[in-house]
Amino acid sequence: MNYDTRENPAPCEECVLMQLVPPDQRGTKIPCRHIPLTKEGETLENLYSCGTQEEIEDAMRNWLRGTIQQIESQRAGA
């Protein structure tokens, strides 16, 4: 939500991604970096510190596709 926003960022609490942030990480400076992206529980925060750009992009791509598929399945079943 605040990507590339330096002035007047919106509060993270208003972001739809907050529901995916583990409760114990919601008070961190950048909560969305703590969303588990892989089956192993790797987060963007982990990958920024020890992953390559390719690993980060692969993890984000796979997570995004999986999350979209999950939401679409939930909507189809509702």
C-alpha positions, 0 to 999 in steps of 0.5 A: 500500500505504501510502496514508494510512498515517502510522504504521508504514508497510510497507516499499515492497519488500513492495509488489506495485507494486515490480515495475513501478518502473524499477530505477533508481528503486526506492531513491527515497523513494516509488518507486511515483510513478516508474512510467511511466503514459503512452506518453510515460513520464510518471509520477505524480511528473511529473504531480504537479509539472506536471499538473492533477488531471484529467490525473493522474486520467485518466493513472491511470485509463488506466494502471490499466485497461491494466495490468488488461487486460494481467494478464488477457490473461497469465492467459488465455494461461497 
